[in-house]
Amino acid sequence: MATHNIKLGNIDVSRLETDEDFRREAKRLLPSALEQVGTVAGEEAWNAMRKAFRGSTIKMSDSASEKRKFIQESAREYRQTADAKTKREIEAVIIEKLRQMRHTS
C-alpha cells in the first residue's frame, strides 16, 4: 500500500490539539487519501498488465484516455470497497502525517 505518498494539502494543523481533533480530521481526509492510494494501485495495475501482455497476441490500448479512465475507475473502486482494516491503517498514517505537520509548524 503506497500510503507514504498521501498528500494532505493545506491544513490548519494549529487547530488540532486533542487526539479526537486528529482523528476527526483524519476521517475527513480519508476519502481523498483512499482515492490517492487507489490511483497508485491503478497505475501499478495498468503497468503490470502492459508488461504481462507485451509480446502477446493480445494488445492493450496505448490510448492516454483509456489509461486515465482505467486509473480513475480503479481509484474510485478502491475508495468504495476498502475494508475497515485498510481504512484504519490509512487513518493512522494520516494522523501521523498531521502530527508531523503540527510538530514542524
Phi and psi in degrees as GROMACS dihedral restraints (atoms count N, CA, C in turn):
[ dihedral_restraints ]
;  ai    aj    ak    al  type     phi  dphi    fc
    3     4     5     6     1   -91.6    20    10
    4     5     6     7     1    59.8    20    10
    6     7     8     9     1   -80.9    20    10
    7     8     9    10     1   -17.0    20    10
    9    10    11    12     1   -70.6    20    10
   10    11    12    13     1   -15.4    20    10
   12    13    14    15     1   -97.2    20    10
   13    14    15    16     1     7.9    20    10
   15    16    17    18     1   -65.1    20    10
   16    17    18    19     1   128.6    20    10
   18    19    20    21     1  -104.7    20    10
   19    20    21    22     1   127.5    20    10
   21    22    23    24     1   -95.7    20    10
   22    23    24    25     1   -16.8    20    10
   24    25    26    27     1    82.3    20    10
   25    26    27    28     1  -163.5    20    10
   27    28    29    30     1   -87.1    20    10
   28    29    30    31     1   113.6    20    10
   30    31    32    33     1  -129.0    20    10
   31    32    33    34     1   136.0    20    10
   33    34    35    36     1   -81.1    20    10
   34    35    36    37     1    87.8    20    10
   36    37    38    39     1   -74.4    20    10
   37    38    39    40     1   -12.5    20    10
   39    40    41    42     1   -65.0    20    10
   40    41    42    43     1   -23.0    20    10
   42    43    44    45     1   -85.2    20    10
   43    44    45    46     1    -6.1    20    10
   45    46    47    48     1   -90.1    20    10
   46    47    48    49     1   111.1    20    10
   48    49    50    51     1  -118.5    20    10
   49    50    51    52     1   -46.2    20    10
   51    52    53    54     1   -96.9    20    10
   52    53    54    55     1   165.6    20    10
   54    55    56    57     1   -58.0    20    10
   55    56    57    58     1   -38.1    20    10
   57    58    59    60     1   -64.3    20    10
   58    59    60    61     1   -38.2    20    10
   60    61    62    63     1   -59.6    20    10
   61    62    63    64     1   -44.8    20    10
   63    64    65    66     1   -65.4    20    10
   64    65    66    67     1   -42.9    20    10
   66    67    68    69     1   -64.1    20    10
   67    68    69    70     1   -42.5    20    10
   69    70    71    72     1   -62.9    20    10
   70    71    72    73     1   -43.4    20    10
   72    73    74    75     1   -66.3    20    10
   73    74    75    76     1   -39.1    20    10
   75    76    77    78     1   -62.8    20    10
   76    77    78    79     1   -41.5    20    10
   78    79    80    81     1   -64.1    20    10
   79    80    81    82     1   -37.2    20    10
   81    82    83    84     1   -66.2    20    10
   82    83    84    85     1   -36.9    20    10
   84    85    86    87     1   -85.4    20    10
   85    86    87    88     1   -12.2    20    10
   87    88    89    90     1   -56.0    20    10
   88    89    90    91     1   -47.4    20    10
   90    91    92    93     1   -57.4    20    10
   91    92    93    94     1   -42.7    20    10
   93    94    95    96     1   -65.5    20    10
   94    95    96    97     1   -41.3    20    10
   96    97    98    99     1   -64.5    20    10
   97    98    99   100     1   -41.3    20    10
   99   100   101   102     1   -61.8    20    10
  100   101   102   103     1   -41.0    20    10
  102   103   104   105     1   -62.5    20    10
  103   104   105   106     1   -41.6    20    10
  105   106   107   108     1   -64.2    20    10
  106   107   108   109     1   -44.2    20    10
  108   109   110   111     1   -64.5    20    10
  109   110   111   112     1   -40.7    20    10
  111   112   113   114     1   -64.4    20    10
  112   113   114   115     1   -34.0    20    10
  114   115   116   117     1   -64.0    20    10
  115   116   117   118     1   -45.1    20    10
  117   118   119   120     1   -62.8    20    10
  118   119   120   121     1   -43.3    20    10
  120   121   122   123     1   -62.4    20    10
  121   122   123   124     1   -39.8    20    10
  123   124   125   126     1   -64.8    20    10
  124   125   126   127     1   -41.5    20    10
  126   127   128   129     1   -63.5    20    10
  127   128   129   130     1   -42.5    20    10
  129   130   131   132     1   -64.7    20    10
  130   131   132   133     1   -39.9    20    10
  132   133   134   135     1   -65.6    20    10
  133   134   135   136     1   -42.1    20    10
  135   136   137   138     1   -59.5    20    10
  136   137   138   139     1   -48.0    20    10
  138   139   140   141     1   -64.4    20    10
  139   140   141   142     1   -38.7    20    10
  141   142   143   144     1   -65.5    20    10
  142   143   144   145     1   -40.3    20    10
  144   145   146   147     1   -66.0    20    10
  145   146   147   148     1   -42.4    20    10
  147   148   149   150     1   -59.5    20    10
  148   149   150   151     1   -43.1    20    10
  150   151   152   153     1   -66.4    20    10
  151   152   153   154     1   -41.6    20    10
  153   154   155   156     1   -65.8    20    10
  154   155   156   157     1   -34.2    20    10
  156   157   158   159     1   -90.9    20    10
  157   158   159   160     1    -4.6    20    10
  159   160   161   162     1   -60.7    20    10
  160   161   162   163     1   128.6    20    10
  162   163   164   165     1    82.0    20    10
  163   164   165   166     1    -2.8    20    10
  165   166   167   168     1   -86.5    20    10
  166   167   168   169     1   163.7    20    10
  168   169   170   171     1   -75.2    20    10
  169   170   171   172     1   -17.5    20    10
  171   172   173   174     1   -86.7    20    10
  172   173   174   175     1   127.1    20    10
  174   175   176   177     1  -109.9    20    10
  175   176   177   178     1   138.0    20    10
  177   178   179   180     1   -94.6    20    10
  178   179   180   181     1   153.2    20    10
  180   181   182   183     1   -65.4    20    10
  181   182   183   184     1   142.1    20    10
  183   184   185   186     1   -96.1    20    10
  184   185   186   187     1     3.9    20    10
  186   187   188   189     1   -66.8    20    10
  187   188   189   190     1   128.9    20    10
  189   190   191   192     1   -64.5    20    10
  190   191   192   193     1   -35.1    20    10
  192   193   194   195     1   -69.4    20    10
  193   194   195   196     1   -36.2    20    10
  195   196   197   198     1   -64.8    20    10
  196   197   198   199     1   -42.3    20    10
  198   199   200   201     1   -62.4    20    10
  199   200   201   202     1   -48.3    20    10
  201   202   203   204     1   -60.4    20    10
  202   203   204   205     1   -44.0    20    10
  204   205   206   207     1   -61.4    20    10
  205   206   207   208     1   -44.1    20    10
  207   208   209   210     1   -61.1    20    10
  208   209   210   211     1   -46.8    20    10
  210   211   212   213     1   -65.8    20    10
  211   212   213   214     1   -42.4    20    10
  213   214   215   216     1   -62.9    20    10
  214   215   216   217     1   -43.0    20    10
  216   217   218   219     1   -65.8    20    10
  217   218   219   220     1   -39.6    20    10
  219   220   221   222     1   -61.2    20    10
  220   221   222   223     1   -43.4    20    10
  222   223   224   225     1   -64.1    20    10
  223   224   225   226     1   -45.3    20    10
  225   226   227   228     1   -62.6    20    10
  226   227   228   229     1   -44.5    20    10
  228   229   230   231     1   -64.6    20    10
  229   230   231   232     1   -41.3    20    10
  231   232   233   234     1   -60.6    20    10
  232   233   234   235     1   -46.2    20    10
  234   235   236   237     1   -60.3    20    10
  235   236   237   238     1   -40.8    20    10
  237   238   239   240     1   -78.0    20    10
  238   239   240   241     1   -26.0    20    10
  240   241   242   243     1  -111.8    20    10
  241   242   243   244     1     3.3    20    10
  243   244   245   246     1   -60.1    20    10
  244   245   246   247     1   135.4    20    10
  246   247   248   249     1   -80.4    20    10
  247   248   249   250     1   169.5    20    10
  249   250   251   252     1   -59.9    20    10
  250   251   252   253     1   -38.6    20    10
  252   253   254   255     1   -63.2    20    10
  253   254   255   256     1   -45.2    20    10
  255   256   257   258     1   -61.6    20    10
  256   257   258   259     1   -44.3    20    10
  258   259   260   261     1   -60.8    20    10
  259   260   261   262     1   -43.1    20    10
  261   262   263   264     1   -62.3    20    10
  262   263   264   265     1   -42.2    20    10
  264   265   266   267     1   -63.2    20    10
  265   266   267   268     1   -42.8    20    10
  267   268   269   270     1   -69.9    20    10
  268   269   270   271     1   -38.3    20    10
  270   271   272   273     1   -59.3    20    10
  271   272   273   274     1   -40.7    20    10
  273   274   275   276     1   -62.9    20    10
  274   275   276   277     1   -40.1    20    10
  276   277   278   279     1   -64.3    20    10
  277   278   279   280     1   -43.0    20    10
  279   280   281   282     1   -61.9    20    10
  280   281   282   283     1   -45.8    20    10
  282   283   284   285     1   -59.6    20    10
  283   284   285   286     1   -43.5    20    10
  285   286   287   288     1   -62.0    20    10
  286   287   288   289     1   -43.2    20    10
  288   289   290   291     1   -63.2    20    10
  289   290   291   292     1   -41.9    20    10
  291   292   293   294     1   -62.0    20    10
  292   293   294   295     1   -42.4    20    10
  294   295   296   297     1   -63.6    20    10
  295   296   297   298     1   -40.9    20    10
  297   298   299   300     1   -63.7    20    10
  298   299   300   301     1   -41.5    20    10
  300   301   302   303     1   -62.3    20    10
  301   302   303   304     1   -41.5    20    10
  303   304   305   306     1   -65.0    20    10
  304   305   306   307     1   -41.4    20    10
  306   307   308   309     1   -65.4    20    10
  307   308   309   310     1   -36.3    20    10
  309   310   311   312     1   -90.5    20    10
  310   311   312   313     1    -5.1    20    10
